[in-house]
Amino acid sequence: MNTLKSLSSGAFVFTSLALIASLPAGAQTKPGMSKTVFENDKVTITEAIIKPGEGLPSADRSGAIYYYLSGSKVERTFADGTKVTAAHKAGEAMVNTEKRPYSVVNIGSTTAHVIAVKLK
C-alpha cells in the first residue's frame, strides 16, 4: 500500500511537471548562445548569437568592448526593473560604460551577432 501511494505521488509530480513544461513560456526568455572563444590572464573574448526573442542572463558587462557583426535591437533589464532599449548597426564598435549588471533580450527582427572583448 505504501509503495502504491509513493508511485501515485510520483506519477502526480511527473504529470504536473510535464504539464507545466508544455505551457507557453510567457515571460520566460529562451537563452541565446554565448561562448568564450579566447581567454588568457589578460583578456576574455566572447561571441554571442541571440535570435529574436532570445536573451542572455544578467551579468557584469562593464568595460567590455563590443563589435557588432550584425545589426540588432536589444532591451537591457537591470536588477531594479529599469529597462533600456539599444539599437546597433553591423560594423559598429562601442565600449560599455554601464557599471550595473543587466540581462539582454533581442527585441528586434534580426539575429544579433556580437563579439565582446573584456580586459581583466
N, C-alpha and C positions, 0 to 999 in steps of 0.2 A: 504494500500500500504506500509506504514511504517512497519507494522507487518510482511508482506511478505518479505520485504527487510531484516529485523532482522533475520527472520527464515532462509533465504537462506544464510546469512552471517554466522550464527551459524552452519548450515549444512556444509558449506565450511570448517570452522575451525575444526569441529569434524572429517570430512573426511580426512583433511590434517594430523591431529594428528594420526588418525588410520593408515594412510599410513606410516608415519614416524616410528611409533611403530612397524610396521611389517617388516621394513628394517633390514638387518643383523646388528648386534651390531658393527662390525668393531673394532675400537679401544676401545670400551667400554668393561669393565670387569664386569662379573656377580659378585655380592657380595658373599663372603664367610660367614660362620657363626661364630660369635664371641659373647660370652656372659660372663658376670660376674657370677662366681659360688660362690664366697665368698667375702665379703668386711666388714671391720671394720675401726676404726680410725687409724690403723697401717699398714694394708696391703690390697691389692686388688689381687684376683686370678681370672684369666680369662681362658676360654677354647676357642680355635679357631679350626675350622674344615674347611679346604679350599680345595675344589676339584680342579683337574687340570683345568686351565683356569679361575678360580675364584680368587678374591682378596679382600683385606681389604683397607679401605681408609687411607690416610695419618694421622699419629698420632705420638705423642712423646712416643717412646718406650725405652728411655734411662734408664739404671739401672735395667731393668726388667731381671728376671732370667727365662730362658726358659727351659722346659723339653719336648723333642720331643717323643711323643708316637708312631709316625711312621716316616719313612724316608721321606724327601721332598727336592725339589729343587725349590727355590723361587727367584724372581727378586725384588729387592728393588728399588724404584724410589723416588729420592729426589726432593725438590721444584725447584732446578736449572736444572733438567732434567737428572742429573747423575744417571746411573743405575749400580747396583752391583748385581751379582748372588751369591747365597749362597746355599750350599747343606748340609743337616744334616742327620744323621743316627738315627734310632729308639734307644731310650735309652740314647741319648746324652743330656747333660745339658750345658748351657752356660749363661754367663752374657753379656747382650747387652751393649757395651760401646759407641755405636753410639749416639751422642748428638743431631743430626738433626732429625726432624720428617721425616718419609717416608711412602709410600704406599707399599703394598706387593701383588705380583701376583704369584700364583703357576704355574710355567712353567714346572714342572715335569709331570710324567705319573701316579703318585700315589697321593692319598689324604693326605694332610698334617694335622696332628692332634697334637696340641701343647698346653701345659699348661704354662701360664705365671704368675709369682709371682712378684708383684711390691710393694716395701715398700713405705710408704707415708712419 
